[in-house]
Amino acid sequence: MLVDAHAHLLPRDYPADAPECFPRMEPIDGDTARLLLFGAVRFRARDAFFDAERRIEEQDRSGVDVEVLSPMPPLLRYDLPAADGLSLARHVNEGTAQLCAAAPDRLIGLGMVPMQDPDAAASELKAIRDHGLRGVEIASNVLGTSIGDERFLAFFTEAQRLELAVFVHAMPSPTPRLPASAMGTYVVGLEGMLAVASMISGGTAAACPDLRISFSHAGGGFPLVVPRAQYFWGGTWNEEPAVPERAIAHDDGPSPLEYARRFYYDSMVFDRRALRYLVDLLGADRLLVGSDFPAMPREEPAGRTLRSLDLAPEVLELITWLNAWSWLGIDPPAGR
């Protein structure tokens, strides 16, 4: 079995009387795709984004059994007025629930919330659960503020209370230190790292020990940086027993790596050597399959590079499907 835990959707349409700040999906002559227009975004959305039958066809073609569907990241517009952001989230969440209801054994949905208003975002989580969605997607920063900031703690506390999964998608923010052409590459890696690190250093991980949270693209550069944090905490290399008198920033723990191993990470890192490192450092029980489909093409078949690592069958099964159920809080399907 293979669960793609990082796949995206777009609503087919938006209400005719929607506020002007809402996105639009316009038909394309002679094409089953539609054109997403949202601020500066102009994106050709193929029909698999919004058509359940086409999604299942694509799953079967790629060897995918189940997809976890989250809103396409450009929809996470935290610069909208809070009331409009809430209205947009509710429309998208209703559409997500309807899409998943067409094939509930193959499609699992995540909602979205207006993180520009943390109180409204926390309050909306119950409605997400009532829709039958299994969690919520958020961006890695909210108007430049990392998600580990204390203003978002109540949101994560409520997600933990409601037992909803959280998926953090790296959202590049413009920076004068890199050109715009680096937004989708290096800046995504920076954003992922900052998001994970903020959850640890900002205290949210300590305050929400039972939060089930995953990070896109393995948290970007975080897996290469966390050993340095571990050294500062413990004063030793290779995660050897801590020597507090040698440590630069020791506390009573948990250690940075212990916090890191509470989280989940999708393994969309494009290289078997990077995958092997993630297995070795974070553990096979922390990793998920992800593809960004249909915004990006899947490997053919899905999970091809993962399977090339020659992992033990029981380890491979953790990554390909069992971890996804643990992250989502779902019992594994009977008979598997």
N, C-alpha and C positions, 0 to 999 in steps of 0.2 A: 504494500500500500504506500502511496505517496501523497502527502498533503502539501500543497503550495501555500505557505503561510503569509506570503507577500504578493498579493495580486490586487489589481485596482478596478474600480468601476466608475462610470459616470451616468447620471440620469439621462434618459433619452430626451426629456423635455423639461421645461420650467413653466410655471403658471403664466398665462397671458397677462395677468394683472400684477405680476411680481414687481418689486421695486426696481428702479433703473440700475441699481448696483448689483443686481443678480446676474449670474451668467446667462448666456443664451446658447442653445444648441440649434443650429440651422441646417436644413437639408442641403446635400450636395447633389447637383444634377447628375443623374446616371450612376449614382454611387450609393451603396448601403451605409456608408459612413456618414457622420454628421460633423459639422464644424463647431467646436467649442469656442465661444467668444467671451472672454472674461477679463476686463481691464486690458492689459497689454498682451494677454495670452491669445494666440490663434493656433488652435490645435485640431488636426484631423483625427477624430475619434472613430476608429473602426467599430463595426457593429458588435464585436465581442464585448465591448465596454458596457453595453446596455441590453443585450439580447441573450436571455438564458439559454435558448437552444443552441446558439452559436458558441457560447462558452462551453457547453458540454461537448460539442463537437471538437473544439480545440483541446479540451482536457483529454478526450479519448485519443486524439492524434499524438499528444505529447506524453501519454502515460501518466496522467495526473488523475487521482481518484477524487480529491476534494480540494477546493480553493477557499481560502479565507480572504474575503473581499473587503477592501477598505477604499474610501473615497480617493480619487485621484488628487495628489497633493495640491495642485493649484486651487482646489476648492477650499483649502484651509486658509482663508483670507481673514486674518485677525485684524486687518486694518479697517474692516467694515464697521459701521456703527453697531453697537452690541445687539440692539433689537433686530437689525437686519441680519446680523450673523446668526442669531438664534433662529430666525425664520428660515434662512438658507439651510441650516443644520437640520431642522425638522423636515424640510422637503426632501433633502438627500436621504435622511434616515428612513423616511417612509418609503422612498423608492428602493432603498437597499433591502428593506424587509420584503417588499413585493418581489423583487428579483430573486431573492433567496428562497422565497416560498414556492417558486416555480420548480425548484429541484433541491429540497431541503437536505437530502442525503449527499449532495455534491457541492452545495454552496453555503458558506457560513459567513454572516455579515458582521462588520464592525461599523459603529456609528461615528459621528463627529459632533463637536460641541464648540461654542464660541469662547475660546480660551481668553479672548480679550476682556471677558467679564468672568473671572474665576468663580464667583458665586453662582452665576447663571449656568456655567458649565457643570458645576457640581450638581446643581438641582436637576439638570437635564439627564443625568445618568440613569435615573429610575425610568424615565420614558424610553430610553434606549433599551434597557432590560425588558421593559414591557412589550416592546416591538419584537422581542425574540432575538435581538442581536446579542452577540456574545462578548462584546467589548467596544472599545472606542479607539479611534486613531487621533493622535495629536501631532503637531509639528515639534521639531527639536528646540525651537525657540518661539517666544511670543513677542513679536515686535522688538526683537533684539534681546529679550530677557530669557535666560536659560530656564528650562522647566524645573530645575531643582531649587529655584528661588522660593522663599518661604510664602510668597503670596499665592502659590499654587498648591500648598500643602493640603488644604482642605479638600481640593479636588481629588488628589490622590488618596486621601483618607476615605473619601466617599466611594471611590472606585474599589478600594480594598474591602470596605464594608459590604458593598453590593456584589462582591466577588466577580467583578467584570475585569476582563483582560484589557491591558493598555498596549497599544502599538505606537511607538515613537518613530516617525518618519523624518529622516534628516531633511531639513529645509534650508537650502543655502541662503545666506544673507550677504548682500554686496559688501565687499571690503576693499579699501584702497590698496591693500597689500598684494592683491592678485587681480589679474584682468578678468573681465566678464566671461571670457571663454573658459575660465577655470571653475565657474559656478557648479557645473554638473559633475566635476571630477574631484579636484582637491578640496574645494570648499564643502562639498558633501561629506568628505572624510573628516574635516575639521568639525563640522556641525554635529556629526554623530559622536565624536569624541567628547565634545563639550557637553552634550546632553547627558551621556552616561556619567561623566565625571561630576556634573552638577548634582545628580541624584545622590551621589556618595558624599561629596564634600559639602553640599548644602544641608544635609541631615535628613532628607526625605527617605532614603533607604533605611536609615535607623528607625525613623518614625513609623514606617509602613513595612514591617518585615514580611507580611503575607501578600504584598502586592505582586500580582503576576504581570510583569512588564517585559516587552521585547523591543529590540532596537533594530532598525533596518541596516542592511549592509554591515552586519557584525559590529555596529557601533563605530564605524569608520576607523580612525587611528587609535581608538581606545585600547585595544588589546596589546599594542606595542608600547603604550605609555604606562599602563597599569603596573608592570613590573617595577618601574621607577618609583611609583607611589608606594608599592610594597616595600621597597628598600628603605625609603624614607620612614615608613612606619616601623619596620622591624630591624633595620640595621644590618641585614644579611642578604646575600645573593641566593638565587635559586629557591626562594621560598623556604629556606632553612629556618629552624626555630628562631624566634625573635630574640635579639639581645638589646633590651631597652636602653641600656646605657650608651649604646652605639647609634641608636636611632635618632633621626633628626626631628621626627614628628610622631612620636609614639603616643598611643592612648590605650584605653582598655579594650579596644576592638569592638566589633569584628575588624579584621584587616581589610585593606582594599581588595585583595583577591577574594576574600570570603564574601564581601558585598557583591563583587562582580559575578560570582557564581550563583547568586540568587536570581539574576536576570536571565532572559533568553535573548538570543541573537539570530537573525536570519543569516544564512551562510552564503549569501550572494556576493562573493568576493572575487570571482572570476579567475581563480588560479588554485590548482590543487595544493601548491605549497602553502598558500595562505590558509586553505581549509585544514591542512594537517596541523598547522600551528594552533588554530582555534581549538581543534580537538584536544591537542596536548595541553594547552594552557587553561582553557575555560572548562573543558569537559564535554564529552559527546552528549550528555544529558541536558546541555544548555543550548543546543543548536537546532535550528529549524531550516527547512528548505524554503527558498524564496526566489522569485523570478522578476517582479515588477510587471508581469504580463497584464494587459496587452500593450502597456506603454513601451515595453522592450520585448524582444522575442525571447522565448524560452530556449534553453538548451534542448537539443533533440537527440535522445529523449530527455525529459526532465530528470535532473539529478545525475546526468552522465558523469560529470567530473567527480562528484561525491562517490559514486560507485567505483570509480577508478582507483580509489585509495586502498582497496582491498581490506576494508574494515571487517571485523568479525560480524557475522549476520546479526547478532543481538545488538551490536553497537550501531550498525546501519539502520536497523529498525527504529531505534531511538530517534535518530535524526530525521528519517523520512516520514515518520508519522506519530510515534508515541509522544514525543515531546510537544507536538502541536496540541494534542488533547490535554496534556498537563497544563500548558500555558492557558488554554481556553477554559479549563475547568470542566471538561467533558469526559465522561467515561468512554474508553475505547470501544469501538463497535464490537458487538458480540460475534464470536466466531473467527476473529482475526488473531 
